Amino acid sequence: MREQESGSSRTKVQVRHLTKKFGDLLVLDDISFDVEKGDLLCVVGPTGCGKTTFLNSLTRIYDITSGEILLDGHPVDPKKDNIAYIFQGNSTMPWLTVEQNVAFGLDIKHTPQKKRQELVEKYLDIVGLTKYRSYYPKQLSASMLQRVSIARAFATEPELLLMDEPYGQLDIELRFKLEDELIRLWQMTGTTVLFITHNIEEAVYLGEHIMILTNKPTTVKQTLENHLPRPRDIAAPEFVQLREQVTELIKWW
């Protein structure tokens, strides 16, 4: 992860002078940074600073006011680029079974039947939901619902995975389990991940890099490299020190 440097063969995402206004309200103010292939970047900032607006601008859910967002050197286009998005809370389709939910993105992309089935089987197994394949969302726990969303996202083998506070509504035990699940899948696949969170401990636990945003109008205050070894111990002095450093950076925006 590098701020405002020229792209290289390892650069996956380039954000250049990203600015977003809603009427006269300036929300994102001239943001520039690069993300390398295979990075797991966590984005944190003060409450209400525009983290979700930032992510929605990357997916082009929102039209940007000015600037550009490049994926592998070309303007990002979710209609053409293989991008997956995991939202806050439950995003499963209640009328579909677990298996059908995991296959949903593959069906949209018209994945050949044999390949589709291979991927569905692979990711049902990885997230431990094979025996629940015929269940409907109403029959599942909150943790299992999020595992369905994770499997659905990774099954499409995305170039870029965007996650918007996906574990914010879960209790701490479930959150740690799903964070470990994400780390395992990320290490297996090498997918580039941008993870939005308000939870500083989560950012330090997950991220290879941690990008701290200011309050509105939002800019990048600082980006930190996270060299803590995995699996990470949240009680280790080095972990606590980095968590406190991020906290201070957010506090004194």
HELIX and SHEET records of a PDB file:
HELIX    1   1 LYS A   51  LEU A   58  1                                   8    
HELIX    2   2 VAL A   98  ILE A  108  1                                  11    
HELIX    3   3 GLN A  113  ILE A  126  1                                  14    
HELIX    4   4 THR A  130  TYR A  132  5                                   3    
HELIX    5   5 PRO A  137  GLN A  139  5                                   3    
HELIX    6   6 ALA A  142  ALA A  155  1                                  14    
HELIX    7   7 ILE A  172  THR A  189  1                                  18    
HELIX    8   8 ILE A  200  LEU A  206  1                                   7    
HELIX    9   9 PRO A  237  LYS A  251  1                                  15    
SHEET    1   A 4 LEU A  25  GLU A  36  0                                        
SHEET    2   A 4 THR A  11  PHE A  22 -1                                        
SHEET    3   A 4 SER A  66  LEU A  71 -1                                        
SHEET    4   A 4 HIS A  74  PRO A  75 -1                                        
SHEET    1   B 6 ILE A  83  ILE A  86  0                                        
SHEET    2   B 6 LEU A 160  ASP A 164  1                                        
SHEET    3   B 6 THR A 192  ILE A 196  1                                        
SHEET    4   B 6 LEU A  40  VAL A  44  1                                        
SHEET    5   B 6 HIS A 209  LEU A 213  1                                        
SHEET    6   B 6 VAL A 220  GLU A 225 -1                                        
END                                                                             
